[in-house]
Amino acid sequence: MSVEFNLIENDSKSFETAMETEMTKPIKHFERELVKIRTGRANTSMIEDLKVSCYGQAPMPLKSLAVLGAPDAKLLTIQPWDASTINDIEASLKESNLGLSPENDGKIIRIRLPEMSSTRREELIKILHKSLEECRVGIRNIRKVFNNIMRDGKKNKTISEDFYNRLEDSLKKVTDKFVKQAEDMSEKKEKDLRVF
């Protein structure tokens, strides 16, 4: 990962802004991962990015082939725009690791979400914790990049020792803020997983 950033003496604001811009990226990725983790309530985001092979072309996301719906808490519906793709969609659903059993009536695919077992909840919590750790690693990698920028600035004497120390404080403050944000998101999702 490379970040283009020029340190300017006493300009800690743009340093923090650049860092926050970069650290938002792993947070956004983590948000997308969280949506995919099922909490027991039907949500089209669970299946919208599922890749479907049809028309002899490269796999496409399901959301570009059908109208997706969640009419109630335990039901997902998929209505393909082209009825000829319904079997391809059904095959992709069965092959996915989502553990879904699609019902196909020729026009619409219905997926009844089963009650989640405590074993499945624990598996999902492990997946959640793994995603959280990946997010933390992403944030720490960005911290490292900005730390190297600071260190090089100090070594090349483009910034003073005093400014370097202030930047260290900024680096810690921004990193802690983003790690806490990720942990709060994870905690909320884990509560949802344990409630149902």
N, CA, C and O of each residue as an XYZ file, in Angstrom:
784
protein
N       0.847     -1.180      0.000
C       0.000      0.000      0.000
C       0.885      1.234      0.000
O       1.823      1.335      0.791
N       0.589      2.156     -0.875
C       1.365      3.387     -0.863
C       0.416      4.572     -0.798
O      -0.648      4.590     -1.416
N       0.837      5.539     -0.038
C       0.039      6.749      0.133
C       0.940      7.916     -0.233
O       2.043      8.052      0.295
N       0.465      8.748     -1.132
C       1.225      9.945     -1.492
C       0.820     11.054     -0.529
O      -0.327     11.501     -0.526
N       1.763     11.485      0.275
C       1.460     12.560      1.211
C       2.735     13.319      1.535
O       3.751     12.707      1.866
N       2.699     14.637      1.446
C       3.848     15.464      1.791
C       3.601     16.141      3.128
O       2.626     16.871      3.304
N       4.498     15.888      4.058
C       4.388     16.519      5.375
C       4.785     17.985      5.285
O       5.776     18.338      4.646
N       4.007     18.816      5.924
C       4.338     20.236      5.996
C       4.399     20.598      7.475
O       3.457     20.348      8.227
N       5.504     21.180      7.875
C       5.716     21.549      9.276
C       4.503     22.293      9.835
O       3.990     23.227      9.219
N       4.061     21.862     11.002
C       2.928     22.448     11.734
C       1.566     22.285     11.051
O       0.601     22.936     11.450
N       1.473     21.438     10.045
C       0.175     21.192      9.406
C      -0.309     19.784      9.778
O      -0.335     18.874      8.950
N      -0.685     19.642     11.037
C      -1.134     18.319     11.490
C      -2.552     18.025     11.003
O      -2.959     16.864     10.946
N      -3.306     19.069     10.650
C      -4.701     18.871     10.215
C      -4.759     18.051      8.923
O      -5.519     17.086      8.842
N      -3.959     18.424      7.909
C      -4.020     17.659      6.659
C      -3.439     16.263      6.834
O      -3.829     15.335      6.126
N      -2.508     16.108      7.773
C      -1.970     14.776      8.091
C      -3.104     13.891      8.631
O      -3.284     12.755      8.193
N      -3.859     14.433      9.586
C      -4.976     13.673     10.176
C      -6.055     13.388      9.128
O      -6.603     12.286      9.089
N      -6.357     14.362      8.291
C      -7.386     14.186      7.266
C      -6.989     13.080      6.286
O      -7.811     12.237      5.926
N      -5.733     13.088      5.862
C      -5.255     12.061      4.930
C      -5.331     10.680      5.584
O      -5.716      9.698      4.950
N      -4.957     10.626      6.861
C      -5.012      9.352      7.589
C      -6.449      8.861      7.717
O      -6.729      7.683      7.496
N      -7.349      9.755      8.069
C      -8.761      9.372      8.224
C      -9.343      8.890      6.898
O     -10.123      7.938      6.871
N      -8.970      9.541      5.806
C      -9.447      9.125      4.485
C      -9.017      7.689      4.212
O      -9.815      6.877      3.743
N      -7.757      7.376      4.503
C      -7.250      6.018      4.272
C      -7.889      5.006      5.226
O      -8.231      3.896      4.818
N      -8.050      5.387      6.491
C      -8.578      4.448      7.493
C     -10.072      4.193      7.318
O     -10.606      3.216      7.843
N     -10.741      5.069      6.582
C     -12.157      4.853      6.299
C     -12.332      3.650      5.374
O     -13.366      2.984      5.414
N     -11.326      3.370      4.543
C     -11.426      2.274      3.574
C     -11.617      0.908      4.246
O     -12.543      0.186      3.876
N     -10.768      0.523      5.230
C     -11.027     -0.775      5.877
C     -12.348     -0.795      6.650
O     -12.977     -1.847      6.769
N     -12.773      0.354      7.173
C     -14.053      0.425      7.889
C     -15.199      0.160      6.908
O     -16.112     -0.605      7.218
N     -15.157      0.780      5.737
C     -16.209      0.577      4.720
C     -16.244     -0.892      4.292
O     -17.315     -1.478      4.134
N     -15.059     -1.477      4.108
C     -14.992     -2.893      3.725
C     -15.612     -3.755      4.831
O     -16.366     -4.687      4.551
N     -15.292     -3.437      6.077
C     -15.826     -4.186      7.225
C     -17.352     -4.065      7.269
O     -18.047     -5.040      7.554
N     -17.868     -2.870      6.986
C     -19.330     -2.667      6.955
C     -19.973     -3.605      5.940
O     -21.007     -4.217      6.209
N     -19.337     -3.711      4.748
C     -19.891     -4.592      3.713
C     -19.842     -6.051      4.169
O     -20.756     -6.823      3.879
N     -18.787     -6.427      4.876
C     -18.675     -7.802      5.376
C     -19.752     -8.077      6.434
O     -20.338     -9.159      6.465
N     -20.004     -7.094      7.294
C     -21.009     -7.260      8.355
C     -22.390     -7.525      7.781
O     -23.143     -8.349      8.301
N     -22.714     -6.822      6.708
C     -24.032     -6.967      6.104
C     -24.247     -8.400      5.615
O     -25.370     -8.905      5.622
N     -23.159     -9.049      5.191
C     -23.270    -10.414      4.655
C     -23.491    -11.450      5.745
O     -23.940    -12.562      5.464
N     -23.179    -11.095      6.984
C     -23.343    -12.053      8.086
C     -24.794    -12.018      8.541
O     -25.296    -10.996      9.008
N     -25.444    -13.143      8.396
C     -26.882    -13.222      8.661
C     -27.176    -13.223     10.161
O     -26.538    -13.947     10.926
N     -28.123    -12.426     10.565
C     -28.488    -12.380     11.983
C     -29.810    -13.081     12.260
O     -30.311    -13.026     13.383
N     -30.377    -13.732     11.266
C     -31.658    -14.388     11.486
C     -32.803    -13.628     10.841
O     -33.920    -14.138     10.751
N     -32.536    -12.438     10.402
C     -33.545    -11.614      9.737
C     -33.181    -11.565      8.249
O     -32.026    -11.326      7.897
N     -34.166    -11.793      7.382
C     -33.911    -11.794      5.940
C     -33.459    -10.412      5.472
O     -34.037     -9.394      5.854
N     -32.429    -10.393      4.649
C     -31.928     -9.149      4.090
C     -31.341     -9.467      2.717
O     -30.513    -10.369      2.594
N     -31.758     -8.744      1.698
C     -31.299     -9.050      0.340
C     -29.783     -8.922      0.194
O     -29.195     -9.524     -0.705
N     -29.148     -8.143      1.070
C     -27.696     -7.981      0.975
C     -26.957     -9.308      1.194
O     -25.790     -9.442      0.824
N     -27.640    -10.282      1.794
C     -27.025    -11.599      2.004
C     -26.718    -12.279      0.673
O     -25.771    -13.060      0.582
N     -27.511    -11.990     -0.360
C     -27.371    -12.708     -1.623
C     -27.073    -11.812     -2.822
O     -26.751    -12.322     -3.895
N     -27.172    -10.491     -2.670
C     -27.105     -9.614     -3.843
C     -25.786     -9.697     -4.610
O     -25.771     -9.486     -5.823
N     -24.676    -10.001     -3.924
C     -23.382    -10.062     -4.608
C     -22.993    -11.475     -5.018
O     -21.893    -11.693     -5.527
N     -23.889    -12.438     -4.799
C     -23.632    -13.821     -5.183
C     -23.385    -13.876     -6.690
O     -24.168    -13.332     -7.469
N     -22.301    -14.531     -7.101
C     -21.958    -14.614     -8.522
C     -22.760    -15.717     -9.200
O     -22.838    -16.843     -8.708
N     -23.355    -15.370    -10.339
C     -24.163    -16.311    -11.112
C     -23.587    -16.401    -12.525
O     -23.381    -15.385    -13.189
N     -23.329    -17.635    -12.976
C     -22.852    -17.851    -14.348
C     -24.053    -18.113    -15.240
O     -24.816    -19.051    -15.006
N     -24.217    -17.288    -16.255
C     -25.299    -17.512    -17.215
C     -24.926    -16.868    -18.549
O     -23.988    -16.075    -18.619
N     -25.643    -17.201    -19.575
C     -25.406    -16.707    -20.930
C     -23.996    -17.046    -21.426
O     -23.519    -16.432    -22.381
N     -23.326    -18.011    -20.793
C     -21.974    -18.383    -21.198
C     -20.960    -17.270    -21.007
O     -19.919    -17.248    -21.665
N     -21.269    -16.331    -20.092
C     -20.370    -15.202    -19.834
C     -19.741    -15.323    -18.454
O     -20.021    -16.261    -17.708
N     -18.894    -14.367    -18.132
C     -18.278    -14.325    -16.798
C     -19.393    -14.178    -15.753
O     -20.419    -13.558    -16.034
N     -19.203    -14.738    -14.559
C     -20.231    -14.631    -13.512
C     -20.586    -13.176    -13.205
O     -19.729    -12.293    -13.172
N     -21.883    -12.966    -12.984
C     -22.395    -11.625    -12.679
C     -23.036    -11.643    -11.303
O     -23.516    -12.689    -10.865
N     -23.056    -10.490    -10.598
C     -23.736    -10.460     -9.299
C     -25.241    -10.660     -9.489
O     -25.829    -10.172    -10.454
N     -25.839    -11.375     -8.565
C     -27.268    -11.688     -8.628
C     -28.127    -10.432     -8.778
O     -29.126    -10.443     -9.497
N     -27.736     -9.346     -8.095
C     -28.546     -8.123     -8.139
C     -28.658     -7.544     -9.550
O     -29.562     -6.752     -9.816
N     -27.748     -7.928    -10.466
C     -27.847     -7.412    -11.831
C     -28.699     -8.314    -12.722
O     -28.901     -8.013    -13.899
N     -29.199     -9.421    -12.165
C     -30.002    -10.370    -12.951
C     -31.448    -10.478    -12.494
O     -32.279    -11.045    -13.204
N     -31.762     -9.939    -11.310
C     -33.092    -10.179    -10.753
C     -33.506     -9.087     -9.785
O     -32.687     -8.302     -9.308
N     -34.799     -9.059     -9.510
C     -35.341     -8.190     -8.464
C     -35.290     -9.011     -7.175
O     -35.832    -10.115     -7.109
N     -34.636     -8.464     -6.158
C     -34.499     -9.174     -4.878
C     -35.438     -8.549     -3.854
O     -35.610     -7.331     -3.817
N     -36.041     -9.392     -3.028
C     -36.947     -8.877     -2.010
C     -36.851     -9.660     -0.711
O     -36.401    -10.806     -0.688
N     -37.279     -9.024      0.360
C     -37.346     -9.672      1.678
C     -38.714     -9.319      2.258
O     -38.820     -8.436      3.109
N     -39.776    -10.019      1.790
C     -41.136     -9.646      2.217
C     -41.400     -9.835      3.701
O     -42.262     -9.159      4.261
N     -40.674    -10.741      4.351
C     -40.798    -10.842      5.806
C     -39.459    -11.281      6.397
O     -38.491    -11.489      5.665
N     -39.408    -11.421      7.711
C     -38.143    -11.675      8.409
C     -37.491    -13.012      8.068
O     -36.293    -13.184      8.292
N     -38.248    -13.947      7.538
C     -37.699    -15.280      7.263
C     -37.761    -15.669      5.787
O     -37.577    -16.840      5.457
N     -38.019    -14.702      4.884
C     -38.183    -15.047      3.471
C     -37.448    -14.074      2.555
O     -37.528    -12.856      2.717
N     -36.728    -14.646      1.587
C     -36.110    -13.865      0.519
C     -36.762    -14.281     -0.789
O     -37.070    -15.458     -0.977
N     -36.977    -13.331     -1.697
C     -37.507    -13.676     -3.012
C     -36.569    -13.154     -4.087
O     -35.949    -12.100     -3.948
N     -36.487    -13.930     -5.170
C     -35.645    -13.557     -6.300
C     -36.503    -13.715     -7.543
O     -36.955    -14.817     -7.854
N     -36.728    -12.617     -8.255
C     -37.514    -12.671     -9.488
C     -36.607    -12.246    -10.640
O     -36.349    -11.057    -10.830
N     -36.119    -13.239    -11.417
C     -35.203    -12.912    -12.521
C     -35.893    -12.062    -13.582
O     -37.081    -12.240    -13.854
N     -35.139    -11.133    -14.182
C     -35.681    -10.330    -15.268
C     -35.860    -11.202    -16.509
O     -36.765    -10.986    -17.315
N     -34.978    -12.190    -16.644
C     -35.064    -13.121    -17.766
C     -35.308    -14.512    -17.176
O     -34.434    -15.072    -16.514
N     -36.502    -15.066    -17.420
C     -36.887    -16.356    -16.826
C     -35.921    -17.485    -17.196
O     -35.835    -18.480    -16.476
N     -35.194    -17.343    -18.306
C     -34.276    -18.413    -18.717
C     -33.073    -18.543    -17.775
O     -32.350    -19.538    -17.831
N     -32.856    -17.545    -16.911
C     -31.700    -17.610    -15.994
C     -32.056    -18.225    -14.643
O     -31.187    -18.374    -13.784
N     -33.325    -18.581    -14.447
C     -33.771    -19.020    -13.121
C     -33.015    -20.263    -12.628
O     -32.691    -20.356    -11.445
N     -32.734    -21.217    -13.527
C     -32.016    -22.420    -13.106
C     -30.551    -22.129    -12.777
O     -29.979    -22.739    -11.874
N     -29.942    -21.182    -13.525
C     -28.562    -20.777    -13.227
C     -28.481    -20.125    -11.845
O     -27.557    -20.376    -11.070
N     -29.471    -19.284    -11.562
C     -29.516    -18.600    -10.266
C     -29.692    -19.628     -9.148
O     -29.003    -19.578     -8.130
N     -30.624    -20.561     -9.356
C     -30.869    -21.588     -8.343
C     -29.604    -22.417     -8.093
O     -29.276    -22.723     -6.946
N     -28.901    -22.777     -9.163
C     -27.664    -23.572     -9.024
C     -26.618    -22.803     -8.214
O     -25.954    -23.377     -7.350
N     -26.472    -21.506     -8.492
C     -25.491    -20.689     -7.754
C     -25.842    -20.606     -6.274
O     -24.959    -20.636     -5.418
N     -27.145    -20.502     -5.975
C     -27.585    -20.440     -4.577
C     -27.245    -21.739     -3.851
O     -26.785    -21.721     -2.709
N     -27.477    -22.867     -4.528
C     -27.199    -24.168     -3.910
C     -25.701    -24.385     -3.695
O     -25.292    -25.004     -2.713
N     -24.881    -23.866     -4.629
C     -23.424    -24.042     -4.528
C     -22.786    -23.090     -3.521
O     -21.671    -23.334     -3.059
N     -23.481    -22.007     -3.177
C     -22.905    -21.019     -2.262
C     -22.745    -21.648     -0.872
O     -23.362    -22.667     -0.561
N     -21.916    -21.025     -0.057
C     -21.712    -21.549      1.302
C     -22.680    -20.912      2.293
O     -22.414    -20.869      3.494
N     -23.814    -20.412      1.774
C     -24.782    -19.729      2.633
C     -25.747    -20.697      3.318
O     -26.480    -20.307      4.228
N     -25.748    -21.952      2.884
C     -26.633    -22.940      3.502
C     -28.100    -22.670      3.221
O     -28.941    -22.848      4.102
N     -28.422    -22.239      1.997
C     -29.797    -21.894      1.645
C     -30.435    -22.987      0.793
O     -29.752    -23.654      0.016
N     -31.746    -23.167      0.941
C     -32.496    -24.127      0.129
C     -33.526    -23.372     -0.705
O     -34.621    -23.084     -0.222
N     -33.185    -23.050     -1.952
C     -34.119    -22.291     -2.788
C     -35.287    -23.149     -3.284
O     -35.123    -24.333     -3.579
N     -36.467    -22.528     -3.370
C     -37.652    -23.168     -3.953
C     -37.980    -22.393     -5.224
O     -38.183    -21.180     -5.182
N     -38.033    -23.102     -6.364
C     -38.206    -22.471     -7.665
C     -39.564    -22.863     -8.242
O     -39.846    -24.048     -8.420
N     -40.416    -21.858     -8.538
C     -41.719    -22.185     -9.130
C     -41.748    -21.841    -10.627
O     -42.812    -21.811    -11.245
N     -40.566    -21.582    -11.196
C     -40.493    -21.250    -12.621
C     -40.489    -19.756    -12.893
O     -40.028    -19.312    -13.945
N     -41.007    -18.973    -11.938
C     -41.036    -17.511    -12.104
C     -40.242    -16.808    -11.004
O     -39.502    -15.854    -11.246
N     -40.425    -17.316     -9.791
C     -39.796    -16.695     -8.614
C     -39.084    -17.785     -7.807
O     -39.564    -18.913     -7.695
N     -37.935    -17.420     -7.252
C     -37.243    -18.316     -6.324
C     -37.513    -17.776     -4.929
O     -37.298    -16.596     -4.655
N     -37.984    -18.649     -4.056
C     -38.214    -18.270     -2.656
C     -37.205    -19.010     -1.792
O     -36.934    -20.194     -1.993
N     -36.666    -18.293     -0.841
C     -35.720    -18.902      0.094
C     -36.253    -18.666      1.501
O     -36.307    -17.533      1.979
N     -36.642    -19.747      2.149
C     -37.085    -19.658      3.542
C     -35.850    -19.819      4.409
O     -35.119    -20.804      4.308
N     -35.635    -18.837      5.254
C     -34.461    -18.898      6.120
C     -34.773    -19.773      7.333
O     -35.746    -19.532      8.048
N     -33.949    -20.780      7.555
C     -34.189    -21.654      8.705
C     -33.832    -20.941     10.008
O     -33.072    -19.972     10.020
N     -34.393    -21.441     11.088
C     -33.979    -20.930     12.404
C     -32.497    -21.226     12.551
O     -32.019    -22.278     12.128
N     -31.785    -20.306     13.144
C     -30.360    -20.509     13.285
C     -30.042    -21.327     14.527
O     -30.518    -21.029     15.623
N     -29.240    -22.351     14.342
C     -28.826    -23.171     15.485
C     -27.750    -22.414     16.260
O     -27.120    -21.493     15.741
N     -27.556    -22.819     17.505
C     -26.522    -22.141     18.307
C     -25.139    -22.410     17.713
O     -24.241    -21.575     17.829
N     -24.963    -23.576     17.074
C     -23.681    -23.881     16.434
C     -23.431    -22.909     15.294
O     -22.329    -22.382     15.144
N     -24.468    -22.675     14.490
C     -24.334    -21.750     13.361
C     -24.062    -20.332     13.860
O     -23.270    -19.603     13.261
N     -24.716    -19.940     14.953
C     -24.458    -18.611     15.529
C     -22.987    -18.473     15.909
O     -22.352    -17.454     15.635
N     -22.457    -19.519     16.547
C     -21.046    -19.479     16.955
C     -20.121    -19.407     15.745
O     -19.104    -18.714     15.774
N     -20.480    -20.133     14.671
C     -19.676    -20.067     13.436
C     -19.683    -18.645     12.891
O     -18.643    -18.122     12.492
N     -20.864    -18.020     12.875
C     -20.978    -16.658     12.358
C     -20.209    -15.665     13.227
O     -19.620    -14.712     12.717
N     -20.219    -15.890     14.536
C     -19.463    -15.005     15.438
C     -17.967    -15.144     15.166
O     -17.232    -14.159     15.229
N     -17.511    -16.371     14.862
C     -16.091    -16.564     14.507
C     -15.765    -15.809     13.215
O     -14.719    -15.168     13.112
N     -16.668    -15.891     12.230
C     -16.479    -15.164     10.967
C     -16.429    -13.658     11.245
O     -15.611    -12.934     10.678
N     -17.325    -13.203     12.132
C     -17.370    -11.793     12.518
C     -16.029    -11.369     13.127
O     -15.475    -10.334     12.755
N     -15.515    -12.162     14.055
C     -14.248    -11.825     14.721
C     -13.085    -11.820     13.733
O     -12.171    -11.003     13.844
N     -13.125    -12.741     12.763
C     -12.071    -12.789     11.736
C     -12.131    -11.511     10.891
O     -11.097    -10.915     10.591
N     -13.341    -11.095     10.510
C     -13.493     -9.857      9.720
C     -13.035     -8.641     10.521
O     -12.412     -7.729      9.977
N     -13.346     -8.634     11.814
C     -12.915     -7.528     12.678
C     -11.387     -7.466     12.715
O     -10.799     -6.390     12.611
N     -10.754     -8.624     12.864
C      -9.283     -8.648     12.929
C      -8.684     -8.160     11.605
O      -7.688     -7.437     11.602
N      -9.297     -8.559     10.475
C      -8.812     -8.079      9.173
C      -8.933     -6.561      9.084
O      -8.054     -5.900      8.531
N     -10.010     -6.009      9.621
C     -10.200     -4.560      9.627
C      -9.125     -3.891     10.486
O      -8.533     -2.889     10.086
N      -8.880     -4.457     11.669
C      -7.837     -3.899     12.550
C      -6.472     -3.919     11.857
O      -5.717     -2.950     11.925
N      -6.168     -5.038     11.191
C      -4.881     -5.157     10.487
C      -4.796     -4.086      9.398
O      -3.750     -3.462      9.221
N      -5.899     -3.870      8.666
C      -5.916     -2.827      7.640
C      -5.620     -1.461      8.230
O      -4.851     -0.683      7.664
N      -6.233     -1.172      9.366
C      -6.019      0.120     10.046
C      -4.566      0.229     10.508
O      -3.932      1.271     10.343
N      -4.041     -0.861     11.091
C      -2.639     -0.834     11.568
C      -1.653     -0.669     10.409
O      -0.626     -0.005     10.552
N      -1.972     -1.282      9.251
C      -1.087     -1.126      8.089
C      -1.048      0.333      7.634
O       0.004      0.845      7.250
N      -2.192      0.989      7.681
C      -2.246      2.409      7.305
C      -1.462      3.233      8.325
O      -0.732      4.156      7.962
N      -1.622      2.890      9.609
C      -0.853      3.589     10.651
C       0.644      3.462     10.369
O       1.397      4.427     10.507
N       1.065      2.255      9.970
C       2.481      2.007      9.690
C       2.976      2.874      8.530
O       4.070      3.435      8.593
N       2.166      2.982      7.469
C       2.535      3.813      6.312
C       2.738      5.267      6.749
O       3.721      5.906      6.377
N       1.786      5.779      7.550
C       1.897      7.175      7.992
C       3.043      7.347      8.991
O       3.683      8.398      9.024
N       3.301      6.336      9.790
C       4.433      6.367     10.713
C       5.740      6.464      9.931
O       6.652      7.196     10.317
N       5.823      5.708      8.815
C       7.031      5.757      7.977
C       7.199      7.134      7.338
O       8.317      7.638      7.224
N       6.089      7.738      6.924
C       6.143      9.093      6.349
C       6.703     10.073      7.388
O       7.541     10.918      7.074
N       6.217      9.940      8.646
C       6.699     10.809      9.734
C       8.190     10.577      9.996
O       8.968     11.523     10.120
N       8.564      9.311     10.077
C       9.954      8.950     10.390
C      10.889      9.496      9.307
O      11.956     10.036      9.601
N      10.461      9.341      8.042
C      11.298      9.849      6.945
C      11.412     11.371      7.011
O      12.479     11.934      6.763
N      10.296     12.032      7.349
C      10.317     13.495      7.468
C      11.275     13.949      8.561
O      11.986     14.941      8.404
N      11.286     13.208      9.676
C      12.178     13.552     10.791
C      13.640     13.295     10.389
O      14.529     14.104     10.656
N      13.858     12.129      9.734
C      15.218     11.746      9.342
C      15.786     12.730      8.311
O      16.963     13.086      8.369
N      14.941     13.165      7.367
C      15.390     14.096      6.327
C      15.351     15.551      6.793
O      15.674     16.470      6.040
N      14.951     15.738      8.046
C      14.884     17.052      8.669
C      13.921     18.005      7.937
O      14.136     19.217      7.912
N      12.846     17.434      7.337
C      11.828     18.301      6.731
C      10.791     18.699      7.784
O      10.010     19.628      7.581
N      10.798     17.975      8.921
C       9.944     18.369     10.053
C      10.793     18.359     11.327
O      11.801     17.658     11.417
N      10.364     19.146     12.295
C      11.109     19.255     13.557
C      10.754     18.099     14.499
O       9.747     17.416     14.315
N      11.583     17.903     15.481
C      11.355     16.877     16.513
C      10.030     17.132     17.235
O       9.265     16.206     17.507
N       9.777     18.410     17.538
C       8.553     18.792     18.242
C       7.307     18.445     17.419
O       6.339     17.898     17.948
N       7.343     18.772     16.103
C       6.200     18.464     15.235
C       6.036     16.951     15.085
O       4.915     16.443     15.049
N       7.156     16.239     14.999
C       7.113     14.767     14.912
C       6.370     14.193     16.124
O       5.547     13.289     15.981
N       6.663     14.721     17.310
C       6.005     14.235     18.532
C       4.504     14.539     18.511
O       3.696     13.726     18.960
N       4.136     15.713     17.987
C       2.708     16.041     17.873
C       2.017     15.095     16.891
O       0.891     14.651     17.119
N       2.721     14.796     15.789
C       2.141     13.870     14.801
C       1.972     12.472     15.390
O       1.008     11.775     15.074
N       2.900     12.066     16.240
C       2.775     10.753     16.898
C       1.476     10.694     17.701
O       0.760      9.693     17.680
N       1.186     11.796     18.413
C      -0.070     11.855     19.179
C      -1.281     11.766     18.248
O      -2.246     11.059     18.536
N      -1.219     12.495     17.126
C      -2.319     12.461     16.150
C      -2.492     11.055     15.597
O      -3.613     10.563     15.461
N      -1.381     10.418     15.283
C      -1.407      9.065     14.727
C      -2.112      8.117     15.681
O      -2.962      7.328     15.269
N      -1.759      8.195     16.948
C      -2.370      7.313     17.953
C      -3.860      7.631     18.109
O      -4.694      6.727     18.158
N      -4.180      8.926     18.188
C      -5.570      9.341     18.396
C      -6.468      8.847     17.252
O      -7.534      8.283     17.501
N      -6.044      9.056     16.010
C      -6.853      8.667     14.851
C      -6.949      7.140     14.758
O      -8.023      6.599     14.495
N      -5.830      6.452     14.973
C      -5.840      4.980     14.920
C      -6.793      4.421     15.967
O      -7.611      3.552     15.665
N      -6.691      4.915     17.193
C      -7.567      4.437     18.275
C      -9.040      4.686     17.944
O      -9.897      3.847     18.224
N      -9.322      5.840     17.350
C     -10.707      6.187     17.000
C     -11.276      5.164     16.002
O     -12.407      4.705     16.161
N     -10.494      4.812     14.982
C     -10.988      3.889     13.957
C     -11.063      2.451     14.469
O     -11.982      1.712     14.115
N     -10.108      2.057     15.294
C     -10.166      0.700     15.878
C     -11.406      0.593     16.766
O     -12.109     -0.418     16.736
N     -11.674      1.633     17.554
C     -12.857      1.621     18.423
C     -14.138      1.557     17.582
O     -15.074      0.835     17.927
N     -14.176      2.308     16.489
C     -15.352      2.292     15.615
C     -15.604      0.868     15.095
O     -16.742      0.398     15.095
N     -14.548      0.191     14.656
C     -14.682     -1.185     14.152
C     -15.150     -2.115     15.266
O     -16.011     -2.967     15.045
N     -14.588     -1.956     16.461
C     -14.968     -2.820     17.587
C     -16.418     -2.593     17.999
O     -17.121     -3.542     18.344
N     -16.869     -1.336     17.965
C     -18.269     -1.036     18.297
C     -19.219     -1.682     17.283
O     -20.252     -2.241     17.652
N     -18.851     -1.597     15.996
C     -19.671     -2.210     14.938
C     -19.756     -3.729     15.154
O     -20.820     -4.331     15.012
N     -18.632     -4.319     15.492
C     -18.570     -5.761     15.700
C     -19.415     -6.162     16.908
O     -20.137     -7.158     16.873
N     -19.315     -5.378     17.963
C     -20.053     -5.667     19.197
C     -21.568     -5.631     18.951
O     -22.308     -6.487     19.436
N     -22.011     -4.628     18.192
C     -23.432     -4.494     17.879
C     -23.900     -5.705     17.062
O     -24.963     -6.264     17.330
N     -23.105     -6.105     16.070
C     -23.465     -7.241     15.225
C     -23.507     -8.525     16.058
O     -24.387     -9.365     15.871
N     -22.560     -8.667     16.967
C     -22.521     -9.875     17.803
C     -23.768     -9.947     18.697
O     -24.330    -11.022     18.908
N     -24.189     -8.794     19.215
C     -25.429     -8.767     20.027
C     -26.613     -9.242     19.191
O     -27.429    -10.045     19.644
N     -26.693     -8.724     17.941
C     -27.777     -9.148     17.041
C     -27.728    -10.654     16.804
O     -28.768    -11.310     16.761
N     -26.544    -11.193     16.652
C     -26.401    -12.633     16.388
C     -26.863    -13.452     17.593
O     -27.433    -14.532     17.437
N     -26.619    -12.941     18.769
C     -26.980    -13.710     19.988
C     -28.452    -13.570     20.373
O     -28.992    -14.423     21.079
N     -29.105    -12.498     19.912
C     -30.497    -12.236     20.307
C     -31.478    -13.211     19.680
O     -32.328    -13.761     20.380
N     -31.377    -13.443     18.345
C     -32.392    -14.243     17.640
C     -32.424    -15.692     18.059
O     -33.230    -16.466     17.542
